[in-house]
Amino acid sequence: MRERFASYEIYEKLGSGGLAAVHLARSRAISNPVALKRLFPHIANVRELVGAFIDEARLAKYLRHPGIARVYEFGKLRGIYYIAFEFVPGPTLLQLQEHCQEYVGPIPTMVVLEIAYQLCDALDHAHNCRNELGLPLGIVHRDVSPQNVIVSDTGQVKLIDFGLAKTKQQTVHSQAGVIKGKLNYVAPEYLAGKLDARCDLWALGVVMYELLTGRRLFDAPEQLEILERVRSLPIPPPSKANPEVPAEVDRIVLTALSRDPQKRWQTAGDMRDAIGRAAAGRLTQKQFVSWVEWAFSQKQPLRREDSGVSALHEIIQSKDIEVVGKLPAISEAMMERRRESVAMMPALGAAMLQRRSSGRWLWLALILVALAAGALMRAAGVL
């Protein structure tokens, strides 16, 4: 028998942490399934944690954007606080990232740009939210990371979990010196106690770098080492690890990862517009979804001649999928380089065969000379 909670019928568990559990649930009052997040009962007496949970629910009425998972209901039943979120079917960005690392390789630049463009648009909305009086709320997500991004099966990228979001009007304020969020994605100035919307753009820069290269940027076995790397590790351009990344995309990522906030992108809208220009045309939802589905269909490491880029090129050129505009310039350039390398293979093979053939004749000549010399020496009585 399924559990019932308030008006909700509980199904499978979607996840849990130290503070709450999330279940798939349904309610007659809501047409779509929901992700029901419930605080554990023992948390109810911890004022700061309950306050943060309430703040997360209160933010919902202001966050109305297709790239942000919406909240349907907030309440308390039998001492348990709960929030009913929009359930977004699809993998997290972390799941996509880990799967590609194992089976596909680096995610194509155009796919990364589409993900980043949508996230910038969602952050631009959150950062500019105002209350009923028109006053800015000053929302900072503080936990932009692959775990908190869902790539929905419709092609809409969703930013989730505003549980750590910072606003000017919080019920409970965090203790001084306490860092919220995942350390690998925390901006260096936040480590010194300075926090504003540009910290979210730093985190997005880290996400872009890791998607483009298939490598973690500041990862280390110890937290103190992670913090030190965030503060001072030299950050190479993504193209150093992935030559397919164009210079303009390098510039976007490195600007987001400037340790001086004044030299970083100043707004999510600015970063979004730069991404749009670099992409020279966005993927359609069908193209984006088709590539993600193709990536998850790969269960064995790709052969050397295959790649996520070539698969994306075939999807874009497919007659079964609507194409808006021409093939983006940077993807065309990538494929041109790939075609050139493939075209060179016969010539390279012929040259190698020629060198091998020449080598064989040289060895044969040396052997004949040695035999002739031996015969002469025997005739002379030397041997």
C-alpha positions in Angstrom: 0.0 0.0 0.0 1.4 3.4 -1.0 2.0 6.0 1.6 -0.3 9.0 1.8 0.8 12.5 3.0 -1.7 15.3 3.0 -3.3 15.2 -0.4 -0.3 13.3 -1.9 0.1 9.7 -2.8 3.8 8.8 -2.5 5.6 6.7 -5.1 9.4 6.1 -5.5 12.1 7.9 -3.7 14.0 10.3 -6.0 16.7 11.2 -3.5 17.6 12.2 0.0 20.2 14.2 2.0 21.0 15.2 5.5 18.0 17.4 5.8 15.2 16.1 3.6 14.0 13.3 1.4 12.3 13.8 -2.0 9.7 11.4 -3.4 7.8 11.2 -6.7 4.1 11.9 -5.7 0.7 12.7 -7.2 -2.2 14.8 -6.0 -5.7 15.2 -7.3 -5.3 18.9 -7.0 -2.3 19.0 -9.4 -2.5 17.5 -12.8 1.2 16.7 -13.1 3.3 14.5 -10.9 5.4 16.4 -8.3 8.7 16.0 -6.5 7.7 16.1 -2.8 10.4 17.4 -0.6 9.9 16.8 3.2 12.2 17.9 6.0 13.1 15.1 8.4 11.2 15.4 11.7 14.3 15.9 13.8 15.1 19.0 11.7 11.9 20.8 12.8 13.6 22.1 16.0 16.6 23.6 14.2 15.6 27.2 13.6 18.1 28.1 10.9 17.4 25.0 8.8 13.6 25.4 9.0 14.0 29.1 8.2 16.0 28.3 5.1 13.4 25.7 4.0 10.6 28.4 4.4 12.7 30.9 2.5 13.1 28.5 -0.4 9.3 28.1 -0.5 8.7 31.8 -0.4 11.0 32.4 -3.3 8.7 30.3 -5.5 6.1 32.9 -6.1 8.7 35.2 -7.6 10.6 32.6 -9.7 8.4 32.2 -12.8 10.7 31.1 -15.6 10.7 28.0 -17.8 14.3 27.3 -16.8 13.5 27.1 -13.1 11.5 24.3 -11.5 8.4 25.8 -10.1 6.8 25.2 -6.7 3.1 24.2 -6.4 2.6 24.1 -2.7 4.2 24.6 0.7 2.9 23.6 4.1 3.4 21.8 7.4 1.6 18.6 8.4 2.0 16.7 11.7 5.2 18.7 12.4 6.7 18.0 9.0 7.5 20.8 6.6 7.1 20.0 2.9 7.3 21.6 -0.6 5.8 20.2 -3.7 8.0 21.0 -6.7 7.5 20.5 -10.4 8.8 17.1 -11.3 11.2 17.3 -14.2 11.8 14.0 -16.1 15.3 13.8 -17.4 18.9 13.3 -16.3 20.9 15.7 -14.2 23.8 17.5 -15.8 26.1 15.4 -13.6 24.6 12.2 -14.9 25.1 13.4 -18.5 28.6 14.5 -17.7 29.6 11.2 -16.1 28.1 9.1 -18.8 29.9 11.1 -21.5 33.2 10.8 -19.7 32.9 7.0 -19.8 31.3 6.4 -23.2 31.3 9.5 -25.4 34.1 11.8 -24.6 33.9 15.6 -24.4 30.4 17.0 -24.9 30.3 19.0 -28.2 30.8 22.7 -27.9 27.4 23.5 -29.4 25.6 21.3 -26.8 27.6 23.0 -23.9 26.7 26.4 -25.3 23.0 25.5 -25.4 23.1 24.3 -21.8 25.0 27.4 -20.7 22.7 29.8 -22.6 19.6 28.4 -21.0 21.2 28.5 -17.5 22.2 32.1 -18.0 18.7 33.0 -19.0 17.3 31.4 -15.8 19.9 33.1 -13.6 19.2 36.4 -15.3 15.6 36.0 -14.2 16.4 35.0 -10.6 19.0 37.8 -10.2 16.6 40.4 -11.3 13.5 39.3 -9.4 11.6 42.0 -7.4 9.0 41.8 -4.7 5.4 43.2 -4.8 6.8 46.7 -4.1 9.2 46.5 -7.0 12.2 46.2 -4.7 15.0 43.9 -5.8 15.2 40.6 -3.9 18.9 40.2 -4.5 18.7 36.4 -5.1 21.9 34.5 -5.5 21.5 30.8 -6.0 24.9 29.9 -4.3 24.8 26.2 -5.5 25.0 26.3 -9.4 26.5 22.9 -10.1 25.9 19.8 -12.3 23.8 18.1 -9.6 21.4 21.0 -9.5 20.7 21.2 -13.3 18.2 18.8 -15.0 18.2 18.3 -18.8 14.5 17.6 -19.3 13.2 15.3 -22.0 11.7 18.3 -23.8 15.1 20.0 -24.2 14.4 22.6 -21.5 17.3 22.9 -19.1 16.0 23.4 -15.5 17.9 25.0 -12.6 16.7 23.4 -9.3 17.2 23.6 -5.6 17.1 27.2 -4.4 17.5 25.8 -0.8 20.8 27.7 -0.4 19.7 30.8 -2.2 20.7 34.1 -0.6 18.3 37.0 -0.6 18.1 40.4 1.0 14.9 39.4 2.9 15.8 36.1 4.4 14.0 34.9 7.5 17.2 33.5 9.0 20.7 34.7 8.1 23.6 32.4 7.8 26.4 32.5 10.4 29.4 34.7 9.5 32.2 32.7 7.9 30.0 29.7 6.9 30.3 28.9 3.2 27.2 27.5 1.5 27.5 25.4 -1.7 29.9 22.9 -3.2 33.5 24.0 -2.8 34.5 23.1 -6.3 32.1 25.8 -7.6 32.4 28.5 -5.0 33.8 31.8 -6.2 37.1 33.0 -4.6 35.6 36.2 -3.3 32.9 34.3 -1.5 35.6 32.6 0.5 36.5 36.0 1.8 32.8 36.7 2.7 31.8 38.7 -0.4 28.7 37.5 -2.2 26.7 38.8 -5.1 25.2 37.5 -8.4 28.6 37.3 -10.0 29.4 34.3 -7.8 26.8 32.3 -9.7 28.5 33.3 -13.0 31.8 32.0 -11.6 30.1 28.7 -10.8 28.6 28.5 -14.3 32.1 29.1 -15.7 33.4 26.1 -13.8 30.5 24.0 -15.1 31.2 25.1 -18.7 34.9 24.3 -18.3 34.3 20.8 -17.0 31.7 20.0 -19.7 34.0 21.2 -22.5 37.0 19.4 -21.3 35.6 16.3 -19.5 37.8 17.2 -16.6 37.2 18.5 -13.1 38.8 22.0 -12.6 39.5 22.3 -8.9 39.1 18.8 -7.7 41.4 17.5 -4.9 41.2 14.8 -2.1 41.1 17.4 0.7 38.8 20.4 1.2 41.6 22.7 2.1 43.4 21.8 -1.1 40.2 22.5 -3.1 40.0 25.9 -1.4 43.6 26.7 -2.2 43.1 25.7 -5.9 40.0 27.9 -6.1 42.1 30.8 -4.8 45.2 30.4 -6.8 45.3 27.5 -9.3 46.2 28.8 -12.8 43.2 28.3 -15.1 44.2 27.2 -18.7 41.8 27.8 -21.6 39.5 24.8 -22.2 41.0 24.5 -25.7 44.2 23.3 -24.2 42.4 20.1 -23.1 40.0 20.1 -26.1 41.3 21.6 -29.3 37.8 21.7 -30.8 36.9 24.6 -28.5 37.0 27.9 -30.4 38.9 30.9 -29.1 35.7 32.9 -28.6 34.4 30.2 -26.3 37.7 30.2 -24.4 37.2 33.9 -23.8 33.7 33.4 -22.5 34.7 30.8 -20.0 37.9 32.6 -18.9 36.0 35.8 -18.4 33.5 34.0 -16.1 36.5 32.5 -14.3 38.2 35.8 -13.6 39.2 36.0 -9.9 38.5 39.7 -10.0 34.7 40.1 -10.0 35.1 43.4 -11.8 36.7 41.7 -14.7 34.1 38.9 -14.8 30.8 39.0 -16.7 28.8 41.6 -14.7 25.3 40.1 -15.4 23.9 36.7 -16.5 22.3 38.6 -19.4 25.7 39.8 -20.6 27.1 36.2 -20.5 24.0 34.8 -22.2 24.3 37.3 -25.1 28.0 36.5 -25.5 27.2 32.8 -25.7 24.5 33.5 -28.2 27.0 35.4 -30.5 29.6 32.6 -30.1 27.1 29.9 -31.0 26.2 31.7 -34.3 22.8 30.0 -34.1 21.3 27.8 -31.3 20.3 24.2 -31.6 16.6 23.5 -31.8 15.0 21.6 -29.0 14.7 18.5 -31.2 18.4 18.6 -32.1 19.4 19.1 -28.5 17.1 16.3 -27.2 18.2 13.9 -30.0 21.8 14.4 -29.1 21.2 13.7 -25.4 19.2 10.6 -26.2 22.0 9.4 -28.6 24.6 10.0 -25.9 22.7 7.9 -23.3 22.2 5.2 -25.9 26.0 4.6 -26.0 26.9 1.7 -23.8 30.4 1.0 -25.0 33.3 3.5 -25.5 33.2 5.1 -28.9 35.7 4.1 -31.6 38.3 6.6 -32.5 36.7 7.7 -35.7 33.4 8.4 -34.0 32.6 11.3 -31.6 29.9 13.2 -30.0 30.6 16.0 -32.5 30.1 13.8 -35.6 26.9 12.4 -34.1 25.7 16.0 -33.5 26.6 16.9 -37.1 24.5 14.0 -38.4 21.6 15.0 -36.2 21.7 18.6 -37.4 21.8 17.4 -41.0 19.1 14.8 -40.6 16.0 15.3 -42.7 13.9 13.9 -39.9 14.7 16.8 -37.7 13.7 20.4 -38.4 16.7 22.6 -38.9 16.4 26.3 -38.1 19.0 28.3 -40.1 22.3 27.0 -41.3 24.8 24.7 -39.6 26.4 26.8 -36.8 29.8 28.1 -38.0 31.9 26.6 -35.2 30.4 23.2 -35.7 31.0 23.4 -39.5 34.7 24.4 -38.8 35.0 21.4 -36.5 33.7 19.0 -39.1 35.9 20.6 -41.8 39.0 19.8 -39.7 37.7 16.3 -39.2 37.1 15.8 -43.0 40.6 17.1 -43.7 42.2 14.7 -41.3 40.2 11.8 -42.8 41.2 12.8 -46.3 44.9 12.8 -45.3 44.8 9.2 -44.1 45.3 7.5 -47.5 48.3 9.8 -48.2 49.8 9.2 -44.8 49.3 5.5 -45.3 51.0 5.5 -48.7 54.0 7.4 -47.2 54.3 4.9 -44.4 54.2 2.0 -46.8 56.9 3.7 -49.0 59.1 4.2 -46.0 58.6 0.6 -44.9 59.4 -0.6 -48.5 62.5 1.5 -48.7 63.6 0.2 -45.3 63.3 -3.4 -46.5 65.4 -2.8 -49.6 68.1 -1.1 -47.5 68.3 -4.1 -45.1 68.5 -6.5 -48.1 71.4 -4.5 -49.6 73.3 -4.5 -46.4 72.9 -8.2 -46.1 74.2 -8.8 -49.6 77.2 -6.5 -49.0 78.0 -8.4 -45.8 77.8 -11.8 -47.6 80.0 -10.6 -50.4 82.6 -9.2 -48.0 82.6 -12.6 -46.2 83.2 -14.4 -49.4 86.1 -12.2 -50.3 87.7 -12.6 -46.9 87.4 -16.4 -47.1 89.0 -16.4 -50.6 91.9 -14.3 -49.2 92.3 -16.8 -46.4 91.3 -14.4 -43.7 88.4 -16.5 -42.5 
